[in-house]
Amino acid sequence: MRLVLAEKGLPTRLVATEPWVGGEELMRRNPAGTVPVLIDEPPTGKEISVTPAAVIADYLDEAYGADALLPSTSAGRAEARRIVQWFEVKFETEVNARILRLKVDERAQGKYRYDAELFRIGAEALSWHLDYLSFLLENRGWLAGDRLTLADFFGAAHVSVNDYLGVVPWASFPAVKEWYQRLKCRPSFRPLLADRIDGIPPPSHYDDLDF
């Protein structure tokens, strides 16, 4: 959500929360005990909690409509939301759960196991997903159509965390690489590239805008 907030120029205070730790405050804000959770006081007043990520993105685009990140047509919005859900559900399950969660989340919890077969399956799924993105970009300027939308920010965020781990085979997917480069060059994206995970340095190209 940092990308959407930054793209809209909204001031933000980030609070790091480990969902596997839980706690009363997280459960009060979101009884499902998951993150992210946006705490906001909308233009209409009264503090609210918004979750999960896709709902937060829709909320931000509706509540702070300048520079809309969803298309103007119902069909266009449906396509953008479809791709957002693609990343939040399918990509998360087939790729992140087998690569990112294994290498980062379990490490943060003190679990240092390594399942080579699970990682291999995740890497194969990543290539399949990148091939699908290449298909989308064959006749579109951006993932959901001819303009930048929430679909691109969600896609770039998911791809970026895997790029941080050095597992994205960029040479095999030039169209996706060019699309990702355009996202990386946006002012809203650059602060994300400065983030680091303790004990896991990124590859040298990670924060290079012209890699």
C-alpha positions, -999 to 999 in steps of 0.1 A, spaced: 0 0 0 30 23 4 31 26 -34 -5 38 -37 -2 61 -8 30 76 -22 16 79 -57 -13 99 -43 10 120 -22 -7 111 11 12 115 43 18 81 60 31 68 93 42 32 90 40 8 120 57 -25 116 35 -54 128 44 -91 126 11 -109 120 24 -142 135 28 -123 168 -6 -109 168 -16 -87 198 -46 -69 211 -41 -38 190 -40 -57 157 -70 -78 166 -89 -47 176 -82 -31 143 -87 -63 123 -103 -93 140 -89 -115 112 -54 -107 126 -39 -100 92 -19 -71 78 -19 -46 62 -44 -25 80 -50 12 71 -61 35 99 -75 67 85 -97 96 92 -115 101 59 -129 134 46 -163 125 61 -147 122 96 -144 95 123 -114 71 123 -118 39 105 -97 7 99 -96 -7 64 -83 -41 53 -72 -62 33 -48 -47 7 -71 -47 -23 -99 -31 -2 -74 -5 10 -64 4 -25 -101 7 -36 -108 29 -6 -78 52 -12 -88 57 -49 -124 65 -40 -117 86 -9 -88 105 -25 -99 106 -61 -73 130 -75 -51 111 -101 -74 81 -101 -57 48 -103 -87 29 -116 -102 32 -151 -132 54 -158 -153 25 -172 -169 -3 -153 -153 -29 -176 -119 -12 -171 -122 -12 -133 -133 -48 -134 -102 -58 -153 -79 -39 -131 -94 -54 -100 -92 -89 -116 -54 -85 -120 -51 -71 -84 -68 -102 -71 -46 -124 -94 -15 -111 -76 -31 -110 -41 -44 -146 -43 -29 -167 -72 6 -152 -73 7 -151 -35 -3 -188 -32 18 -202 -61 49 -180 -59 53 -160 -27 42 -189 -4 70 -211 -19 98 -185 -22 92 -153 -2 75 -168 28 101 -196 30 131 -173 28 119 -142 47 89 -148 70 101 -182 84 136 -168 89 121 -139 109 103 -165 130 136 -183 137 128 -211 113 158 -218 90 146 -247 71 151 -249 33 129 -270 11 146 -271 -23 117 -289 -40 92 -263 -27 115 -235 -39 118 -252 -73 80 -254 -77 78 -217 -67 104 -207 -93 86 -226 -120 53 -209 -110 71 -175 -111 82 -181 -147 46 -191 -156 33 -159 -141 58 -138 -159 48 -154 -191 12 -144 -184 23 -108 -178 42 -109 -211 10 -120 -228 -10 -91 -212 17 -66 -222 17 -77 -259 -13 -55 -267 -14 -32 -237 6 -3 -225 1 -14 -189 -13 -46 -172 -50 -37 -173 -50 -15 -204 -35 16 -219 -31 35 -186 -14 30 -153 -37 14 -127 -37 -3 -93 -30 -35 -111 4 -23 -121 13 -12 -85 2 -45 -70 20 -64 -97 52 -44 -93 51 -48 -55 48 -86 -58 75 -89 -85 98 -65 -66 100 -87 -35 110 -117 -56 135 -95 -75 150 -86 -41 157 -123 -36 173 -125 -70 150 -151 -84 134 -132 -113 148 -145 -147 146 -111 -164 165 -121 -195 137 -145 -205 109 -118 -201 120 -85 -217 85 -71 -219 80 -76 -182 114 -61 -175 106 -30 -195 72 -26 -177 89 -30 -143 116 -5 -152 89 21 -159 74 14 -124 108 16 -107 115 50 -122 84 66 -106 91 88 -76 66 68 -55 85 36 -61 120 47 -54 118 47 -16 107 10 -17 140 2 -34 159 15 -4 143 -10 20 165 -39 33 158 -72 50 181 -79 79 205 -107 70 193 -109 33 210 -83 10 195 -78 -24 213 -84 -57 234 -55 -71 208 -46 -98 178 -44 -73 178 -6 -68 193 2 -103 166 21 -122 182 10 -156 192 -26 -148 
